[in-house]
Amino acid sequence: MRHEKAGRLLELARMLASTAEGLTLDEMAERLEVGRRTAERMRDAVREVFPQLEEVDDPPTRRFRIPAGLDGLFQAPTAEELAALKAAAEMLGAQGAQVRAGALRSLEQKVLSATRAAARRRLAPDLEALLQAETIAVSAGPRPFEDEAVLSGVREALKSMSGLRFRYEGGSTPGRVREVAPFGLLFGRSNYLVAQEDAESGPRNWRLDRIHDVEVLSIPAVRLEGFSLQDYADESFGIYHDAVEDVVLAVTPEGADDALRWRFHANQQIEPRPDGSVVVRFRASGMRELAWHLFTWGDRVRVLAPEILRRTLIDEIETARRAHASVSDAAGL
């Protein structure tokens, strides 16, 4: 128990050393999942060990931080942390996300180089055991495109809040040069830049593999007031954005256990029924991509609403049936 309390205090100290603006007591309590009074006591205990803890006035509250960081003695990584970092890099690399995989590998090298030699020697046997015992199962699917020059240009525009110009080999006029205000990046089965070309069109998705000749402009990018990339992403099932629909799915008792553990959407509501079935409700756009996903549930899911989703699913199934029927006919089967 005494060791557990010491670990929690060190966790708080790391939090306070990793933030430039500092944390309020309420933020400490939230991150540590404790009450405010407990957070106060823990802060006072950290101050006794780290007298460099400073207070920053931020009316109507006060913030606390350890401005000079922590000595490497308190920052040695664990074997589990290093194994997770390496696994994340390998998973991104296997998925084709080489730029982000390279960033994690570089971070791993920096962490190891900052770790004292004695600590590295202690970590080596456990780390080797974990790396041999754990691997990544890569799912079938498209490999996301990550070109270092494209990502670097987009990120520079995002950091400087500048406009972006590029040639886009997609849409109704392939090869046209576009000037946009970039809002963010969506990483998934395919990677997209979220940006607005003009005030009337609103934000849209631009596939990174169709973006060429990126140029960061000297003009500022005008951001939509109140725009949240997370809210924008949460509107859609997957990547595609169209009209937002109220989705209602009925999952049979045979699929109920899977549905209770499955995340269909960020704002989903799950309602177990007395007969063992489950009703799932959420608001989303992207009915075609949702239909593709529901196909994998077979006969365990029924679409109750909206009608456009039910019709899209039927159309996609019929398209697949015709394609495979024609193959059978051609083969004489």
N, C-alpha and C positions, 0 to 999 in steps of 0.2 A: 504493500500500500504506500509506504514511504517513497519507494522508487517511482510509483505511478504518479504521485503528486509532483515529484521533481521533474518528471517527464512533461507534465502539463505546464509547469512553469517555464520550462525551456521552450516548449511549443509557443507559449505566449511571447517570450522574449524574441523568438525568431520572427513572429508576426510583426512585432514592433520594430524590428531591425530591417524588415523588408519593405516598409512603406515610407515614402518620402513625406507625405502629408500627415501621417500619424493616424491613430485609431481613437475613436471615442470609447467611453466605457460601454455604451450600448452596442457598438460594433464588436468590441471584445467579447461581450456576453453572447452575442449572436454566433460568432465564429467558434467559440468554445462550447456553445450550447449549455451555458450556465446562467444563473440569475445575476442581476446587476450587483448585488452585494458580494457574491462570490467573485465576480470580476474585479471589484474594488480590492478585495483581499489579495487576489492573485497579483494585481498590479503593484500593490505595496510590497509584496514579497519579491517581485522582480526588481523593484527599485533598490532593495537591500543588496541584491547580488550584482546588479548593474546600475551603479550610481549615476552613470551617464544618461539615464533615462530623463528625457526633458518633456516639459509641458508646452503646448502651443495653443495660444488663445485663438479660438474660432467661434466667436459669439453666435448663438447663445451657449455653445458647448466648449469643452476643452479637449484637445487631442494630445496623445502621448506617442512618443517614438524614441528609438535608440538611434541617433543620427549617424554614428560612426560604424554601425554594423557590429557583428559579433566576431570574436576571435575564431580562427579555424578549429581550435580545440572543441568548440561547441557545435561545429557544423559538419562533422564527419558524416558522410552518407551511410546508410545501411545497405546490406546486400540486397534486401528486397527492393529498395528504392532504385539502386543501380540496375537490377534485373528488369524492373518495370520500365525504366528509361530505355534500356537496350531493346526490350520487346516492342515498345512503341515505335522506335526507329525502324526495326525490322518489319513491323506491320505496315507502316507507311511506305517503306521501300517495296515490299511485295505488292502493294496496291498500285504502284507506279508513281507515288508522290515523292519523287526523289529529292526535290528541293527541301521539303519539310523534314524528310528523313535525314538529309545531310545536316540540317540545323540541329536536330537532336543528337546526332553523332558528335558534332562539334561541342555541344553542351556537355555531353558525357566526358569528352576529353578534358574540358576545362574543370569539371568537377573533380575528376581523378587527379589532375595536375595540381589542384589546390588542396588535395588531401595529403596529410602527412604520410611518409613512407611506412611507418609502423602501422598506421591504421589501414593502409592499402594491403599490407601483408596479412593482417587479421581478416580482412574482408575476402581475400582471394579464394580460399577453399569454399566458403559458403556461396559466393557468387558463381563459381564454376559449377557447383552442384545444382544451383537453381537454373542456370543457363542450359545445362544438359537435360534437366527434367521438365522444362517448359518450352513450348513452341507455339506458333501461331497457325491456326487453321484459316487459310485464305478462302473466302467465298467467291464463287463465280460471279462475274460482273464486269462492267467496263473499267478500264484502267484510267484514272483521272489524269488529265494532261497538266503537267507542270513544267513550263519553260522558265528558266531562271531569269532571263531578260524581261519577259512579260511580267512575271510576278514582282520583280524588283521595281519596274517602272510603275506598276499599279500601286504597290505599297508606298513608294515615294510620294505619289500624288495623294494618297490617303493621309500620310503623316503630315504633309505640308498643306493639306486642304486646298490643293490646286486642281485646276482643270486637267483633263486628259484627252489626248488626240491619238487615234489609232485607225488602222485600216481593218475593216470587219468583213471577213469572208463568210457571211451568213445573212440571214434575213431575205427580204424581197429584192435587195439590190447588192449582191455580193461584190466586194471590192471597194465599196464606198468608204470614204474617210469620215470618221465620226469625231465630234467633240462633245464630251460628256462631263458631268459632275459626278465623280465616283463616291459611292456611299459605303461600300464594303465588299467583302469576298464571301462567297458561299462555297464551302468544300463538301463534296459528297461523291456520289457515283460519277458525276461530272462536276467540273469546277466552273464557277460563274463569277463575273464581276456584276455587282448591282450598281447601276448608275442611271442618271437621268440625262437624256439628250436635250430636252426642252421642257419648259414649264407645263405645257399642255399634255405631254405624253405620260408624265409621272415616271417612277422608277421601273426599270425592266432588267431582265437578266441577259448578260452577254457571255457566251461561252468562251472560256479562255483559249481553247484550242483554235478558235476562229479569229483571234485578235493578233494583229501583226503590226510592226513598225510603231511601237508605243513611244509617245513623246509626252513628257510632263510639261504643261503650259505654265507660263508666268502669271496667268490670271487666276484669281481665287475661285474655288468651286463654291457655288451657292447651295447649301444644304437645306433640305426641307425641314421646316420647323416641326419639332416633335417627332422626327423620323427615328425609328428604332429598328436596327437591322434584325434583332432577335424577334421582334413583333412581326416584321415583314416575313421572316423565314417561317414563323409559327402559323402564318395564315394558310400555308400550302402544305399538302401532303407531298413531301419530297421537294422538288425544285420548281415544277411548273406552276405558274400563277394564272388563274382565270377567275371567273365569278366565284365568290365564296358561297358555299352551300352548307345547309344543316344536314349532316350525315347521321343516319341511324342504322346500325347494324345489329342483327340478331344472330348470336352464336349459339349453336346447338349444344346440348349437354356434353356431347363427345368432345367438343372443342373448348369448353368453358375454362378448364384449368389453364390452357395455353393463353386464352384471352385475358384472364386475370393477371397473367405475368407479362402480357404483351403491351407495348406502348404503340398504339395506332397514331396518336397525335398528342401534342403538348397540352391541349386543353380538354382532353377526353374525360368523360364521365362514364363510369361502369356501374351497371345496375344488375345484380344477380336476381334471377327469377325463381319462384318456388319450384318450378319443374326442373331446375338445374341448369337452365340456359342462362345466357348473359346478353344484356342489351348494352351496346356501346354507342355513345353520342359524342359528337364533336363538330366544330365548324372549321371548314377548310376549303381551299381551292385545289385544283389539280386532279380532276376526276378521272382522267385517263390513267395517270400514274397510280392512283388508288385502285382503279379497276385491275391493273396489272398485278398489284400486290394481292388483292382479294382472290385472284385466280389461284394463288398458292394455297388457299384455305380449302379448296375443293368444295365438298357439300356441307361443310361445317358452318358456313356463313350465309345469311340471307340479307339482301339489301332491302331495307324498309323505306329508306328515303336517302337522297332525292331520286326522282324518276330518271334524271339525266345520268346518274351513276349506274342505276340498274340497266338502263338502255346501253350505256357505254360498255359495261361488262358483257352483256349479251352480244353486242356487235364484235367485240374483240374475240370472244369465244367462237363466234360464227366465222370470222376471218381465219382463225387458226384451223377450224374444221375444214373449210374449203381448201386451204393450202395443202393440208395433209391428205385430203381426199383426192386432189389432183395428182399428188405424188403416187398414191396407191394405184390410181387408174393408169398412169404412165408406166408403172412397173408391171402392170398386168396382174395385180394382186386382187 
